[in-house]
C-alpha cells in the first residue's frame, strides 16, 4: 500500500497512482475469483415467524422508505464497491443506472484517490451523471479524516465530487492493519470529525467495512454527532482474506501473515445491528453477509432500517459490463424487492414499520443466540 498525501509520502505520482490503480483492480477481481467470504453467516441463526393465512394482498405490501429527505422504493442500498480505476467508472455507471431506474440508494467506494489524482474523479462523477435523483452516499476513510494533514476542504471536495446526499466515513482499522504499510494511527479522528460536523450540512454516517460495531463505539459515535450507521459486520466479504490473496505483506519480521490470522475477525452483522439499536435511534444500514431479501427482513426485525449489498452487485455489474447492459443488476434489485415483500406478506405484515425492531417476530438460534445472551 502506498502512503497518501496525508502521510507525506514522497513517492512520484506516476508510481503512486500505478500502485493505487493495481490495488483498486485487485479489490474488484479477487472477490470474483476467490472465496474471500467469512466462513460463518449468522443470518442463518435467525428464523422469521410464518403466518399461515396472510390477510393482505401481496401487491399491497408497502416497501417505501424515507432515507433522510428522499423517498426510495425499498430499503435497499448498493453498498460501497469501487472508484478510482477505469474499470470502476464502467461498474459505477452500470450500478448508477440500475439504482436510478429502481429508485434505491447507491454508495461509492473510497474517494481518497479522487483527492490525490484528479484524473480519477470521473469514475466517481459518473454516478450522479446517471443517477440524478436517488440518494447517493459519498465515502472517505477513517485514515484520512484522522490524519494530522486532513483539511475540511477534503470532505467538501468528496461531497461535490458525487453531489452526495449523505457522506460516509468508513472505519477500516482491520483492513489497514493487514495492508502493506497501512494507516494505523487515528489519534486525531475525533477532533477532526468535530470540525467537519460543525461545518457540514448533509448527514454523516459511520460505516464499518466488515468487522462490525460494539455498543461502546456505537454510543461514542452517536454522541460525537453521526447521523446514522452502516454496521458493516462480519459475515460477508473479509478484507483480511482479500489482502491475504494479494500476498503483499512484508513477512520478514513475522512467521505468519496477519491477513490469514485475522480472516474471521469481527462482530457478526446481526449482533452489530442490535448493539447499535440499543444505544441509538438513528438510521441503520445493515451490511455484511446479506444475501437475499429475507436477510433484509431479518435485519429490520433486529432494528435496522435498510439492507446493503456489495458482493452481490459486484457480481451482477461485472456480468453486465461484459454484455454492455444493466439487466443483471436491475433483475437482482427486483429479486431483492420481491423477496422482501414476500417475507412481509408471509408474516402478515403490511409495511416495514410493522416489522422494525419487533423481536417477537423472529427466533434466534445457535451461536447468534449465544452472542446476544452471553
Secondary structure, DSSP 8 states (H G I E B T S, - for coil): ----GGGT----HHHHHHHHHHHHHHHHHHHHHS--B-S--GGGGEEE---SS--S-GGG-B--EEETTEEESSSEEE-----SSHHHHHHHHHHHHHHHHHT-EEE----HHHHH-GGGTHHHHHHHHH-SSS-EEEEEEHHHHTSTT--HHHHHHHHHHHT-SEEEEEE-HHHHHHSTT-----TTHHHHHHHHHHH--SEEEEEESSS---HHHHHHHHHHT--EEE---BTSB-HHHHHHHHT---TTS-SS-HHHHTTT-S-BHHHHHHHHHHH--SEEEE-SS--SHHHHHHHHHHT-SEEEESHHHHHHHHHHHHHT-SHHHHHHHHHHHHHHHHHHHHTT--BGGGTTT-GGGEEE-HHHHHHH--
